[in-house]
Amino acid sequence: MEQSTALITNDAVVLGLLAVILGVVFHTSHSSNKYCQGFYKYVPALLLCYFIPSLFNSFGIIDGDKSELYKVASRYLLPASLVLLTISVDFKAILGLGPKALIMFLTGTVGIILGGPLALAFVGSFAPEAVGGEGENAIWRGMATIAGSWIGGGANQAAMKEVFEVGGPIFSVMITVDVIVANIWMAVLLWIANNSERFDRTNKADTSGIEALKQKIEKYQAENSRNPSLTNLMTLIAVAFGVTGISHLLADMIAPWIELNAPELAMYSLTSTFFWLVLIATTLGLVLSATKARNLEAVGASKLGSVFIYILVATIGMHMDVTAILDYPVMFVVGVIWMSFHAGLLIFVARLIKAPMFYMAVGSQANVGGAASAPVVAAAFHPALAPVGVLLAVLGYALGTYGGYISGLLLQQVAP
């Protein structure tokens, strides 16, 4: 293996550096300091969790390609986080939000699944050479990772990277497009939140259900949340990594069997061990959500899962070269068209069913931003509604693997 020329090559030191970066970002983003508040009013914390590690990589302080941290995070922390995030899915509570909330969320999902292939086909119709590519650096493969991210989150993005065997160079471009376009859209959603009453009056939307929802959430929080004990935390670790171990065991059996007996299924990534790892972990998490294991959310299941996700996000950022987008400026055009289709479909359906802007905005961000930022958008409407963003985002994590995979297959079909 070629010797790294980075200033820091020890992964233990790099992990410590990433941990400090995440700690500083979270500390400052929740600081009461007026300068910090002013800064984070315009610069989302999630963007920095990607961007700062990418700067260290871009300027040769660390070398994401030579580091093993992403491999560890994607193989162990990723499936563990999927278990912890999906274990808290309460389908009864989601249905209790009303059909309009679910319709808007699923509309956003469909907008992402179809928007990518449509954007690729549109740009490919007049600039096929700009959105082509070969092998692991084919544009459609990279766009599949955006689909995973915009339906679920960083975990699903990492899953799609492995499932579709995306090359490092094109992945760097896609992360940049993903983060910048998604955060521009988030800024638009926050503006919508500040003007939601005017939009709802114009659309004649009934917001009485949201008021009732606020009261229900506040009551649930008061009655169920508690500080986790050491036993609670060890139980979370046991479930997360126990299921991860089972997922690895089954994936190591299923993928080789399919490769031996049905090699033609390789075109659908069904011979990928990583695909089965992620799929099994997600499915087992959903199965556990129908049992008493769902009560682990009260002691911080999704919070611990989010910790794993942010470590994964930082390791993904290590692979981002901020100068890479200069080689693929057309991808910004594709990203904007993609997000515009998603937004346009949401606005059309919201007007059609007279859904409140809250459902539209949170339904969108639960897809595009995931559990990291959906609560931020929800809280922009009312602080008590932040858990609704988490609830829908968790559903996004559950669907992200499936939706991203479907979108990836569609992208493959329309690729020039």
Phi, psi and chi 1 to 4 in degrees:
 res  aa     phi    psi   chi1   chi2   chi3   chi4
   1 MET       -  139.2 -178.8  178.7  -66.5      -
   2 GLU   -64.8  137.5 -176.2 -179.3  -13.0      -
   3 GLN   -67.7  133.4 -174.5   76.7   19.3      -
   4 SER   -75.5  141.3  174.6      -      -      -
   5 THR  -100.3    7.7   58.6      -      -      -
   6 ALA   -67.2  155.0      -      -      -      -
   7 LEU   -66.7  -39.1 -178.5   63.0      -      -
   8 ILE  -115.8  120.8  -58.5  174.4      -      -
   9 THR  -117.4  -11.9   57.3      -      -      -
  10 ASN   -79.6  118.1 -173.7  -34.7      -      -
  11 ASP   -63.3  -29.3  -88.5  -13.4      -      -
  12 ALA   -64.0  -40.4      -      -      -      -
  13 VAL   -69.3  -41.1  179.1      -      -      -
  14 VAL   -62.9  -42.6  175.4      -      -      -
  15 LEU   -60.9  -42.5  177.8   59.9      -      -
  16 GLY   -61.6  -40.1      -      -      -      -
  17 LEU   -63.4  -44.7  178.8   62.6      -      -
  18 LEU   -63.7  -39.4  -64.2 -179.0      -      -
  19 ALA   -63.7  -41.1      -      -      -      -
  20 VAL   -65.3  -42.0  170.0      -      -      -
  21 ILE   -58.4  -48.5  -69.9  171.4      -      -
  22 LEU   -62.8  -41.9  -67.2  174.6      -      -
  23 GLY   -62.2  -44.3      -      -      -      -
  24 VAL   -65.1  -42.8  170.2      -      -      -
  25 VAL   -61.9  -47.1  168.7      -      -      -
  26 PHE   -68.0  -39.0  -89.3   81.5      -      -
  27 HIS   -64.5  -47.3  177.9   75.6      -      -
  28 THR   -71.5  -32.7   54.4      -      -      -
  29 SER   -70.7  -19.0   64.6      -      -      -
  30 HIS  -111.0   14.5  -68.8   80.3      -      -
  31 SER   -77.2  151.9  171.1      -      -      -
  32 SER   -86.6   -3.6   58.8      -      -      -
  33 ASN   -61.0  130.8 -177.5  -77.4      -      -
  34 LYS   -65.0  -31.1   64.5  178.3 -177.8  179.7
  35 TYR   -70.9  -40.8  -62.0  107.2      -      -
  36 CYS   -64.0  -44.2  -71.1      -      -      -
  37 GLN   -61.9  -40.6  -68.9  179.8  -20.2      -
  38 GLY   -64.9  -39.9      -      -      -      -
  39 PHE   -65.7  -48.9  176.4   77.5      -      -
  40 TYR   -76.4   -6.9  -75.2  102.0      -      -
  41 LYS   -67.4  -28.4 -178.8  179.4  179.4  179.6
  42 TYR  -112.3  -23.4  -60.0  101.5      -      -
  43 VAL  -116.0  105.9 -178.4      -      -      -
  44 PRO   -61.6  141.2  -22.0   34.1      -      -
  45 ALA   -60.1  -37.3      -      -      -      -
  46 LEU   -59.7  -38.2  178.9   60.9      -      -
  47 LEU   -59.6  -41.3  176.7   60.6      -      -
  48 LEU   -68.6  -32.0  -66.4 -177.1      -      -
  49 CYS   -64.2  -30.4  -65.9      -      -      -
  50 TYR   -83.0  -47.6  -81.7  113.2      -      -
  51 PHE   -71.5  -42.2 -170.6   64.1      -      -
  52 ILE   -63.7  -48.4  -64.3  177.1      -      -
  53 PRO   -59.1  -33.0  -26.5   36.7      -      -
  54 SER   -66.6  -34.1   77.4      -      -      -
  55 LEU   -65.6  -41.9  -68.9  179.6      -      -
  56 PHE   -61.6  -36.7  -79.7   90.0      -      -
  57 ASN   -73.3  -43.7 -178.6   57.9      -      -
  58 SER   -63.1  -33.7  -60.6      -      -      -
  59 PHE  -100.0   14.4  -65.9  111.2      -      -
  60 GLY    76.8   15.2      -      -      -      -
  61 ILE   -75.5  -39.5  -61.5  174.2      -      -
  62 ILE  -128.3  167.0   60.4  178.3      -      -
  63 ASP  -128.0  100.1 -170.8  -20.5      -      -
  64 GLY   -62.3  -33.8      -      -      -      -
  65 ASP   -69.6  -30.7  -68.3  -27.2      -      -
  66 LYS   -91.1  -17.8  -63.5  -64.5 -172.0  -64.3
  67 SER   -73.9  148.2  172.8      -      -      -
  68 GLU   -96.6    0.2  -66.2  -67.9  -41.2      -
  69 LEU   -64.3  -39.2  -69.2  179.4      -      -
  70 TYR   -64.0  -39.8  171.6   75.0      -      -
  71 LYS   -61.4  -43.6 -175.8  176.5 -179.9  179.3
  72 VAL   -64.7  -46.0  172.4      -      -      -
  73 ALA   -64.0  -41.0      -      -      -      -
  74 SER   -75.4  -30.8   62.0      -      -      -
  75 ARG   -88.1  -27.7  -95.3   62.1  177.2 -176.5
  76 TYR  -115.7  -50.7  -54.3  125.9      -      -
  77 LEU   -73.9  -34.7  -60.9 -173.3      -      -
  78 LEU   -60.8  -57.6  164.9   60.0      -      -
  79 PRO   -62.7  -34.4   17.1  -28.1      -      -
  80 ALA   -63.3  -40.9      -      -      -      -
  81 SER   -68.0  -36.9   68.9      -      -      -
  82 LEU   -62.9  -39.0  -72.1  172.8      -      -
  83 VAL   -63.8  -48.1  172.5      -      -      -
  84 LEU   -66.9  -33.4  -67.7  172.2      -      -
  85 LEU   -80.0  -34.8  -68.9  167.6      -      -
  86 THR   -85.1  -19.2   55.5      -      -      -
  87 ILE   -66.3  -20.0 -156.1  174.0      -      -
  88 SER   -95.3    4.8   60.3      -      -      -
  89 VAL   -64.2  118.8  170.3      -      -      -
  90 ASP  -112.0   95.1 -174.0  -20.3      -      -
  91 PHE   -63.5  -30.6  -71.2  105.3      -      -
  92 LYS   -65.6  -43.1 -176.7  177.7  179.0 -179.6
  93 ALA   -67.0  -37.8      -      -      -      -
  94 ILE   -64.2  -43.7  -68.8  175.8      -      -
  95 LEU   -64.0  -30.4  -68.4  174.2      -      -
  96 GLY   -67.2  -18.0      -      -      -      -
  97 LEU   -68.6  -16.0  -66.4  174.0      -      -
  98 GLY   100.8  154.7      -      -      -      -
  99 PRO   -63.1  -30.4   22.4  -33.7      -      -
 100 LYS   -67.4  -36.6  -69.7 -176.3  179.0 -179.9
 101 ALA   -64.1  -44.6      -      -      -      -
 102 LEU   -69.5  -37.5  -74.7  176.1      -      -
 103 ILE   -61.2  -43.9  -71.4  171.4      -      -
 104 MET   -67.5  -39.5  -64.5  -49.3  -59.9      -
 105 PHE   -62.8  -48.9  170.3   80.0      -      -
 106 LEU   -68.4  -30.6  -66.7  174.4      -      -
 107 THR   -62.1  -42.4  -63.4      -      -      -
 108 GLY   -61.5  -40.0      -      -      -      -
 109 THR   -62.9  -45.9  -57.4      -      -      -
 110 VAL   -63.1  -37.7  170.8      -      -      -
 111 GLY   -61.0  -35.8      -      -      -      -
 112 ILE   -75.7  -44.5  -63.1  -58.8      -      -
 113 ILE   -59.2  -44.5  -68.5  175.5      -      -
 114 LEU   -88.7  -29.6  -61.0 -179.2      -      -
 115 GLY   -62.5  -38.9      -      -      -      -
 116 GLY   -62.5  -54.8      -      -      -      -
 117 PRO   -58.8  -38.0  -27.2   35.9      -      -
 118 LEU   -66.2  -42.6  -71.4  173.4      -      -
 119 ALA   -64.0  -41.8      -      -      -      -
 120 LEU   -65.0  -42.6 -179.1   60.6      -      -
 121 ALA   -65.9  -39.0      -      -      -      -
 122 PHE   -66.0  -52.5  174.9   72.1      -      -
 123 VAL   -66.3  -36.3  175.8      -      -      -
 124 GLY   -65.8  -20.6      -      -      -      -
 125 SER   -71.1  -25.2   66.6      -      -      -
 126 PHE  -122.1   -9.6   60.5   83.5      -      -
 127 ALA  -143.5   60.7      -      -      -      -
 128 PRO   -60.7  -32.6   22.6  -34.0      -      -
 129 GLU   -69.1  -23.7   69.2  -72.7  -14.6      -
 130 ALA   -81.7  -20.4      -      -      -      -
 131 VAL  -124.4   30.9  -70.2      -      -      -
 132 GLY   -97.2 -104.1      -      -      -      -
 133 GLY    90.9  158.9      -      -      -      -
 134 GLU  -125.2  152.6  -62.0  -69.3  -22.1      -
 135 GLY    57.2 -136.3      -      -      -      -
 136 GLU   -70.5  -14.4   64.9  176.5   12.7      -
 137 ASN  -103.8   20.2  -74.4  -48.1      -      -
 138 ALA   -65.3  139.4      -      -      -      -
 139 ILE   -57.8  -41.1  -65.6  -64.8      -      -
 140 TRP   -61.5  -35.1   73.4  -94.4      -      -
 141 ARG   -64.0  -45.9  -66.4 -178.6 -171.9  -86.0
 142 GLY   -62.9  -38.7      -      -      -      -
 143 MET   -65.8  -27.5  -71.3 -179.4   65.5      -
 144 ALA   -61.7  -33.5      -      -      -      -
 145 THR   -69.5  -33.9   67.8      -      -      -
 146 ILE   -66.5  -40.9  -63.1 -178.6      -      -
 147 ALA   -58.9  -44.8      -      -      -      -
 148 GLY   -61.6  -41.1      -      -      -      -
 149 SER   -67.4  -43.7  174.3      -      -      -
 150 TRP   -80.0  -13.2  -75.6   -3.3      -      -
 151 ILE   -95.6  -41.2  -63.7  171.9      -      -
 152 GLY  -114.8  -75.3      -      -      -      -
 153 GLY   167.1 -162.5      -      -      -      -
 154 GLY   -58.7  -35.6      -      -      -      -
 155 ALA   -63.6  -45.4      -      -      -      -
 156 ASN   -70.8  -31.1  -52.7   96.2      -      -
 157 GLN   -63.4  -45.4 -179.5 -177.8   43.5      -
 158 ALA   -63.2  -37.0      -      -      -      -
 159 ALA   -62.6  -45.6      -      -      -      -
 160 MET   -66.4  -32.2  -67.0  -56.1  100.6      -
 161 LYS   -60.4  -43.0  177.6 -176.9 -175.6  -61.6
 162 GLU   -77.5  -41.0  -61.9  -61.4  -31.8      -
 163 VAL   -62.0  -44.2  166.8      -      -      -
 164 PHE   -96.2    9.0  -70.8  104.8      -      -
 165 GLU    51.7   58.6  -60.0  177.6  -15.4      -
 166 VAL   -81.5  133.6 -178.6      -      -      -
 167 GLY   -72.6  153.7      -      -      -      -
 168 GLY   -58.8  -47.0      -      -      -      -
 169 PRO   -58.9  -47.8  -27.2   36.4      -      -
 170 ILE   -72.9  -28.7 -161.5   63.9      -      -
 171 PHE   -65.4  -37.8 -172.4   51.0      -      -
 172 SER   -59.9  -42.4  -65.4      -      -      -
 173 VAL   -63.8  -44.6  176.1      -      -      -
 174 MET   -67.4  -36.0  -64.7  -55.6  166.1      -
 175 ILE   -63.4  -42.0  -70.2  177.7      -      -
 176 THR   -62.8  -47.3  -52.9      -      -      -
 177 VAL   -61.2  -46.0  173.2      -      -      -
 178 ASP   -54.6  -56.4  169.7   10.5      -      -
 179 VAL   -65.0  -46.5  173.4      -      -      -
 180 ILE   -69.0  -49.3  -66.0  176.8      -      -
 181 VAL   -64.6  -42.7  173.9      -      -      -
 182 ALA   -63.5  -39.0      -      -      -      -
 183 ASN   -77.5  -27.2  -79.7  -72.0      -      -
 184 ILE   -64.5  -42.9  -70.7  173.4      -      -
 185 TRP   -66.2  -36.8  174.4 -123.4      -      -
 186 MET   -62.5  -39.5 -179.7  178.5  171.8      -
 187 ALA   -61.5  -38.9      -      -      -      -
 188 VAL   -64.1  -41.2  173.2      -      -      -
 189 LEU   -65.0  -38.2  -68.4  177.5      -      -
 190 LEU   -65.7  -35.5  -67.5  175.1      -      -
 191 TRP   -66.0  -40.3  176.2   80.5      -      -
 192 ILE   -61.5  -40.2  -70.2  174.9      -      -
 193 ALA   -60.4  -39.8      -      -      -      -
 194 ASN   -69.9  -18.1  -69.5  -26.9      -      -
 195 ASN  -120.4   22.1  -63.3  -85.8      -      -
 196 SER   -64.9  -36.2   59.8      -      -      -
 197 GLU   -61.2  -41.1  -68.1 -176.3    6.8      -
 198 ARG   -65.7  -42.7  177.3  161.5   56.3   88.6
 199 PHE   -64.3  -42.0  -72.6  120.6      -      -
 200 ASP   -66.1  -37.6  -72.0  -24.3      -      -
 201 ARG   -65.5  -42.3  -77.9 -163.0  -55.7  -90.8
 202 THR   -62.9  -38.7  -58.4      -      -      -
 203 ASN   -86.4   -5.1 -161.6   30.9      -      -
 204 LYS    56.8   42.2  -61.9  179.8 -179.7  178.7
 205 ALA   -83.4  142.9      -      -      -      -
 206 ASP   -89.2  114.5 -179.9   11.1      -      -
 207 THR  -104.8    8.5   59.3      -      -      -
 208 SER   -62.5  -33.9   59.4      -      -      -
 209 GLY   -65.0  -31.2      -      -      -      -
 210 ILE   -67.4  -38.8  -63.6  176.6      -      -
 211 GLU   -63.0  -41.5  -65.8  -57.9  -40.5      -
 212 ALA   -65.6  -35.8      -      -      -      -
 213 LEU   -64.7  -40.1 -172.1   59.5      -      -
 214 LYS   -56.6  -46.3  -67.6  176.8 -174.2  177.1
 215 GLN   -65.6  -40.3  -62.6  176.9    8.5      -
 216 LYS   -63.9  -42.3 -179.9  179.5  179.6 -179.0
 217 ILE   -66.1  -45.1  -69.1  172.4      -      -
 218 GLU   -60.2  -38.1  -70.2  171.7  -15.1      -
 219 LYS   -68.4  -42.9 -179.6 -179.9  178.7 -178.3
 220 TYR   -62.8  -44.3  176.8   83.7      -      -
 221 GLN   -60.5  -42.2  -71.2  177.9  -30.2      -
 222 ALA   -65.4  -33.2      -      -      -      -
 223 GLU   -90.7  -23.9  -66.5  176.6   -7.8      -
 224 ASN  -115.3  -36.3  -67.9  -83.0      -      -
 225 SER   -69.4  143.0   60.8      -      -      -
 226 ARG  -154.5  160.8   62.3 -176.5 -172.2  -87.2
 227 ASN   -72.2  129.3  -70.2  -33.0      -      -
 228 PRO   -71.7  141.2   26.6  -34.5      -      -
 229 SER   -88.2  173.8   64.6      -      -      -
 230 LEU   -60.9  -38.1  178.0   59.3      -      -
 231 THR   -62.1  -42.7  -60.5      -      -      -
 232 ASN   -60.2  -46.0  -65.5  144.3      -      -
 233 LEU   -65.0  -40.2  -66.9  174.3      -      -
 234 MET   -67.3  -32.8  -67.6  -53.7  -64.5      -
 235 THR   -65.2  -42.3  -58.9      -      -      -
 236 LEU   -59.4  -45.5  -71.1  175.5      -      -
 237 ILE   -62.7  -42.2  -68.1  -64.8      -      -
 238 ALA   -62.0  -46.0      -      -      -      -
 239 VAL   -66.7  -47.6  171.1      -      -      -
 240 ALA   -60.6  -52.3      -      -      -      -
 241 PHE   -84.8  -21.9  -71.4  103.1      -      -
 242 GLY   -65.2  -47.8      -      -      -      -
 243 VAL   -66.4  -36.1  173.2      -      -      -
 244 THR   -60.8  -42.1  -64.2      -      -      -
 245 GLY   -62.4  -43.7      -      -      -      -
 246 ILE   -62.3  -40.9  -66.3  172.6      -      -
 247 SER   -63.0  -42.6  -59.4      -      -      -
 248 HIS   -62.4  -43.7  -87.9  -82.1      -      -
 249 LEU   -59.7  -49.0  177.4   65.3      -      -
 250 LEU   -69.0  -40.4  -65.7  176.8      -      -
 251 ALA   -62.2  -38.6      -      -      -      -
 252 ASP   -68.2  -17.5  -73.0  -17.7      -      -
 253 MET   -93.9  -42.9  -63.9  167.6   59.2      -
 254 ILE   -71.9  -49.4  -64.9  172.5      -      -
 255 ALA   -59.6  -48.9      -      -      -      -
 256 PRO   -62.8  -35.0  -23.9   35.6      -      -
 257 TRP   -63.9  -44.3 -174.2   88.4      -      -
 258 ILE   -66.5  -40.3  -67.1  177.6      -      -
 259 GLU   -62.1  -34.5 -174.7  172.5   13.9      -
 260 LEU   -78.5  -40.6  179.2   64.2      -      -
 261 ASN   -99.5  -21.8  -65.6  -80.9      -      -
 262 ALA  -144.1   63.5      -      -      -      -
 263 PRO   -60.5  -21.6   22.0  -33.6      -      -
 264 GLU   -66.2  -17.4   65.6  -84.4    7.0      -
 265 LEU   -77.5   -0.9  -65.3  179.6      -      -
 266 ALA   -61.0  -30.8      -      -      -      -
 267 MET   -65.5  -18.6   65.2  178.0  -65.5      -
 268 TYR  -102.4   12.7  -61.1  107.9      -      -
 269 SER    65.6   16.5  -58.4      -      -      -
 270 LEU   -77.0   -6.1  -64.1 -176.9      -      -
 271 THR   -96.8    4.2   57.7      -      -      -
 272 SER   -84.6  121.3  166.8      -      -      -
 273 THR   -61.7  -38.9  -59.0      -      -      -
 274 PHE   -65.5  -37.5 -166.1   84.3      -      -
 275 PHE   -57.5  -48.3  169.6   78.6      -      -
 276 TRP   -68.8  -33.3  -72.2  105.0      -      -
 277 LEU   -58.7  -50.1  170.1   62.1      -      -
 278 VAL   -68.9  -42.3  171.9      -      -      -
 279 LEU   -63.4  -44.3 -172.6   67.7      -      -
 280 ILE   -68.2  -42.7  -66.6  169.5      -      -
 281 ALA   -61.3  -43.4      -      -      -      -
 282 THR   -64.1  -45.0  -60.2      -      -      -
 283 THR   -65.2  -43.9  -57.3      -      -      -
 284 LEU   -65.1  -35.4  -68.8  178.8      -      -
 285 GLY   -62.4  -41.5      -      -      -      -
 286 LEU   -66.7  -37.9  -69.3  172.8      -      -
 287 VAL   -62.9  -44.1  169.9      -      -      -
 288 LEU   -64.8  -26.7  -71.9  173.6      -      -
 289 SER   -66.6  -16.0   73.3      -      -      -
 290 ALA   -92.2    5.1      -      -      -      -
 291 THR  -117.2 -175.8   69.5      -      -      -
 292 LYS   -66.2  -14.1  -69.6 -175.9  178.2  179.9
 293 ALA   -59.8  -22.3      -      -      -      -
 294 ARG   -60.1  -25.6 -170.5  177.3   62.6 -156.1
 295 ASN   -65.9  -13.1  -64.4  -29.0      -      -
 296 LEU   -64.7  -17.7  -70.1  172.7      -      -
 297 GLU   -62.1  -31.2  173.4   59.1   20.3      -
 298 ALA   -65.3  -21.4      -      -      -      -
 299 VAL  -109.8   17.1  -66.6      -      -      -
 300 GLY   102.8   27.8      -      -      -      -
 301 ALA   -58.1  -50.6      -      -      -      -
 302 SER   -70.2  -28.9   62.6      -      -      -
 303 LYS   -66.8  -44.5  -70.0 -179.6 -179.8  177.7
 304 LEU   -66.6  -39.6 -178.2   58.2      -      -
 305 GLY   -60.7  -37.6      -      -      -      -
 306 SER   -68.5  -33.4  -65.0      -      -      -
 307 VAL   -59.5  -47.0  169.3      -      -      -
 308 PHE   -61.7  -40.0  -66.7  160.0      -      -
 309 ILE   -63.0  -43.1  -76.2  -65.2      -      -
 310 TYR   -68.1  -34.1  -87.8   99.7      -      -
 311 ILE   -63.8  -42.0  -65.0  173.5      -      -
 312 LEU   -61.9  -43.4  177.1   65.7      -      -
 313 VAL   -57.6  -44.2  163.0      -      -      -
 314 ALA   -64.2  -39.5      -      -      -      -
 315 THR   -70.6  -31.0   63.6      -      -      -
 316 ILE   -66.6  -42.2  -70.8  174.9      -      -
 317 GLY   -59.2  -29.8      -      -      -      -
 318 MET   -60.4  -22.4  -73.1  171.5   56.7      -
 319 HIS   -93.9    1.7  -71.4   79.3      -      -
 320 MET   -93.8  129.3 -172.8  167.6   94.4      -
 321 ASP  -107.2  113.3 -177.9   -9.1      -      -
 322 VAL   -65.5  -15.3  -65.8      -      -      -
 323 THR   -90.8   -6.0   63.9      -      -      -
 324 ALA   -65.8  -32.2      -      -      -      -
 325 ILE   -63.1  -22.5 -163.9   62.0      -      -
 326 LEU   -63.9  -24.0  -62.1  176.2      -      -
 327 ASP   -83.2  -17.1  -62.9  -33.7      -      -
 328 TYR  -135.3   57.8  -65.9   89.5      -      -
 329 PRO   -60.5  -26.6   23.3  -34.4      -      -
 330 VAL   -65.8  -20.6   73.0      -      -      -
 331 MET   -68.4  -26.8  -77.3  -46.9  -57.1      -
 332 PHE   -65.1  -39.0  -95.0  121.1      -      -
 333 VAL   -62.5  -44.8  177.1      -      -      -
 334 VAL   -61.4  -44.2  174.1      -      -      -
 335 GLY   -62.3  -42.2      -      -      -      -
 336 VAL   -67.0  -41.5  169.9      -      -      -
 337 ILE   -63.1  -42.8  -66.6  172.8      -      -
 338 TRP   -58.9  -51.8 -169.4  -11.9      -      -
 339 MET   -67.0  -33.2 -171.5   61.3   73.8      -
 340 SER   -65.1  -38.3  -62.8      -      -      -
 341 PHE   -64.2  -45.2  177.8   83.0      -      -
 342 HIS   -57.3  -47.5  164.8   79.3      -      -
 343 ALA   -67.1  -43.7      -      -      -      -
 344 GLY   -63.2  -40.7      -      -      -      -
 345 LEU   -64.6  -41.9 -173.9   61.6      -      -
 346 LEU   -62.2  -46.6  -81.4  167.5      -      -
 347 ILE   -64.1  -40.5  -67.0  171.0      -      -
 348 PHE   -61.8  -48.0  171.0   76.0      -      -
 349 VAL   -67.9  -38.3  173.9      -      -      -
 350 ALA   -60.3  -42.3      -      -      -      -
 351 ARG   -69.5  -35.5  -69.3 -175.0   63.7   84.5
 352 LEU   -65.6  -43.4 -173.0   66.3      -      -
 353 ILE  -102.6    5.4   65.9  174.6      -      -
 354 LYS    55.5   48.1  -61.2 -173.4 -177.1  -58.7
 355 ALA   -82.2  141.6      -      -      -      -
 356 PRO   -61.1  151.9  -22.2   33.6      -      -
 357 MET   -61.1  -26.3  -76.3  -66.1  100.2      -
 358 PHE   -59.3  -46.3  171.9   73.7      -      -
 359 TYR   -65.8  -38.9  -70.3  155.1      -      -
 360 MET   -65.3  -49.2 -169.2  -79.2  -75.4      -
 361 ALA   -67.2  -46.8      -      -      -      -
 362 VAL   -71.9  -36.1  176.2      -      -      -
 363 GLY   -61.2  -38.6      -      -      -      -
 364 SER   -68.9  -50.7  172.8      -      -      -
 365 GLN   -70.5  -27.0 -163.4   61.8   22.5      -
 366 ALA   -63.0  -30.1      -      -      -      -
 367 ASN   -79.8  -60.5  -81.2  -77.6      -      -
 368 VAL   -70.8  -41.2  176.9      -      -      -
 369 GLY  -100.4  -22.9      -      -      -      -
 370 GLY    72.5 -164.5      -      -      -      -
 371 ALA   -66.1  -16.9      -      -      -      -
 372 ALA   -72.6  -37.0      -      -      -      -
 373 SER  -123.8  -15.6   57.3      -      -      -
 374 ALA   -58.2  -39.7      -      -      -      -
 375 PRO   -63.6  -30.3  -21.6   33.0      -      -
 376 VAL   -64.8  -46.0  175.9      -      -      -
 377 VAL   -66.4  -42.1  171.4      -      -      -
 378 ALA   -62.1  -42.2      -      -      -      -
 379 ALA   -68.3  -21.8      -      -      -      -
 380 ALA   -65.8  -24.8      -      -      -      -
 381 PHE   -83.2  -43.7  -72.8   84.9      -      -
 382 HIS  -168.4  133.8 -171.3  -78.4      -      -
 383 PRO   -54.4  -34.0  -27.5   35.6      -      -
 384 ALA   -69.3  -15.1      -      -      -      -
 385 LEU   -91.5   -2.1  -65.8  174.5      -      -
 386 ALA   -54.3  -41.2      -      -      -      -
 387 PRO   -62.1  -23.2  -26.2   36.3      -      -
 388 VAL   -63.9  -39.3  177.6      -      -      -
 389 GLY   -61.6  -41.3      -      -      -      -
 390 VAL   -63.4  -45.2  175.7      -      -      -
 391 LEU   -58.6  -48.6 -166.1   62.8      -      -
 392 LEU   -70.6  -34.8  -74.0  175.7      -      -
 393 ALA   -65.4  -36.2      -      -      -      -
 394 VAL   -62.5  -39.1  166.3      -      -      -
 395 LEU   -63.5  -35.4 -178.1   57.3      -      -
 396 GLY   -62.8  -41.3      -      -      -      -
 397 TYR   -61.0  -38.7  -80.2  119.9      -      -
 398 ALA   -66.1  -37.9      -      -      -      -
 399 LEU   -89.1  -17.3  -64.1  178.2      -      -
 400 GLY   -58.8  -41.1      -      -      -      -
 401 THR   -64.3  -45.2  -59.1      -      -      -
 402 TYR   -71.5  -48.5  -49.7  107.6      -      -
 403 GLY   -64.0  -42.9      -      -      -      -
 404 GLY   -62.5  -37.5      -      -      -      -
 405 TYR   -66.8  -44.6 -177.4   61.9      -      -
 406 ILE   -62.4  -44.8  -67.2  170.8      -      -
 407 SER   -62.3  -39.1 -173.3      -      -      -
 408 GLY   -61.3  -40.3      -      -      -      -
 409 LEU   -66.5  -38.6  -65.0  178.8      -      -
 410 LEU   -66.7  -40.4  -67.2  175.0      -      -
 411 LEU   -60.4  -40.1  -74.2  162.4      -      -
 412 GLN   -61.8  -37.1 -177.0  180.0   18.3      -
 413 GLN   -70.6  -34.7  -64.6  -58.9  -45.8      -
 414 VAL   -96.3   -4.8  -57.5      -      -      -
 415 ALA   -60.6  136.0      -      -      -      -
 416 PRO   -67.9      -   18.2  -24.2      -      -
